[in-house]
Amino acid sequence: MDRRGFLKRATALGMTVALPKVLLGTPSTKQMTQPQASGKKFWACLMHLSFNFAGQIKLYGGLRTAFEPDISVWDAAVERMAKNHVNMLFINLDDSVAWHSHPEISLKNAWTHEQLRAQLARMRKLGIEPVPMFNFSTTHDAWLGKYSKMVSSAKYYAVCSDLIAEAISLFDAPRFIHFGMDEERIDYQLSNYIVIRQQETWWADLYFYIGEALKRGVRPCVWADYVWHHPDDFFKMMPKSVVQCNWWYTEKFTISDVAIRSYLDLVREGYDVMATGSFDQENPKSIGNTVKFCAEHIDGCHLLGFIQTFWKPTIEAYRAPILEGIDLIGSARTEYENKRNARI
C-alpha cells in the first residue's frame, strides 16, 4: 500500500490523519529554499536542553525532575559553534521549556518563553539558525510524562499538536522541526513499560506529526533508521517533504553497512538528507568520515548538510567533549569547502 491508499483507508477507518495536501506531494517553494542552491550546506549541531529522551536508562542517569543544563556550558558551546561557522542548531526541547499549553510536563526550573527567546535571538545574531526538536519515538518519549502512556489516543494527539504549535510559534516559524522517531523497537526499550507502534499505527502517528508541521509551513525532519529495517514500506510511504537525518556513528564506513547503503538509497529515491555523525572521545572520526563519504558518493542537490551530535547532557562534566566535537565539525567543514573550492 502506498501513501494515497493508506490515507484513503485511514479516512474510512476514522484514523487521526487529517493532513494538508502537501503531504502527498513535494514541499512548497518556501520549504524547499535551501542553501545548496548556491553550493552551501547546513553545518549543524544537536544540543540537549532535555535529556529525558533517554528515559529510565541508568547509563544516562535515569529520569531528570529538574532542568539540568549548565548555562555556562551552553553559552560556551554556542560561542564555539559560531567560531567554527556552524550555521544551524537543533535544540532538543522536550520537557525543558515551561510550556504554556502543558505546564504539567515541564521540568522544575525549565526555561521560560522569555529565556528561550533570548537564547534564540543570540544564536541568530551569531549566524546560527535554531531548529526545535521533540522526540516522539515511544522509545524516547519518557519526557511526555503521563502522556507517554496514552500514545495514539485523542488526548495524546491533542497534547502533541499543542506542543508542536507552541514550539513553532516560539521559534518564529522555523525552517525545520525535528520529530526524532528513531529506534522504536523492543530491543531499545529497557523499562518495564514497553510501547511499539507498527505498520499502520506507526505511519498514522508519523503522518499526524508531520501534518502538524506542514500545515504551519514548517518542514519536518526525522531520524532515518526506519528505512534500515523496512525499506520497502519506507519508500512507498515516506513523503519527500520529510528531511531524512540518516546516521551512523562507527569509525569505519563500508557499503556493507545498511546505514551507509541507506545514504545512497535515500538520495537515489529523491529524499533530502542531513548526514549525521556523533562524537565521543573513543570515536573522534565519525563526523569527518561522514562528511568525506557523502562528499564522494552523494549528489549535492539532495545533501542538505551535516549534523554533529553529542549524546551527553549539557553539563560541566561533558564541557570538553562537547567543545571538541564542535571543533571536529568545524574542521570537517573547512576540509569539505577547501576541496570544493579547489574543484571550481
C-alpha angles and dihedrals in degrees: 000000000000129000096273093048091047093050092050091050092045091052091051090051093047094243118164101256104120099156140166116259091248088077089075095049140032127303120276123262090260093051093047095052099118132166093238087080085080094036094264127126137205111258103195143174130200116223128183125230089164123037097182092103082088090064118190095345106136092206087072096040099263126258119343121220098189136044106278115186120110106232092212090057091046092050093047090050093051091049091049090050091054090049090053093046094246102167103187136044125194107206118205099218107166108135098348097091124076093242114205092204096049113014088163091078096046120107121240109277092011115169113276121228088258093052093048094046090051090054092047091051091051092051093050091051088055091052095257118133110214120219125190121231135193124173110222095173108123087230090060106031103095086116088073090070113198091001091066085073093052098061115163093009126124090252092050092052091049092052094047091047091051093050094047091049093047093049092049090051093048091051091047097243099315123209092244142016122198120218101184104212096169132141098010092164135114094247090062096051113084102167126093091252113068128182123179123173115205139187113333095010093053092048094045092054093044090051089050093055096044091044089056089055099042095050087057092050096253123127115232126226129196137180105262103220093110086077091059092063104028107028097155094051091041096057092045096047112027113095118229088230089075116086112226115222099198115188143187122170106188120106095237120073116198132158089233089073110090091220091056093046087051091065088061095042094049096053092041088058092048103257122145112237138204103197111218134206133171138216133226125146092252092057111033095155099067100099094038092052091045092054093045094049094047093045089055100041112025129080105244096226092069097037103088095176147279139294127207113203132197113198093200131094116263096253137124093265089065100038094109098049092044092053092043091051090053090052089052094057088046090055091046090051092051092050092046094050094043090055092045093050090048090058095050 
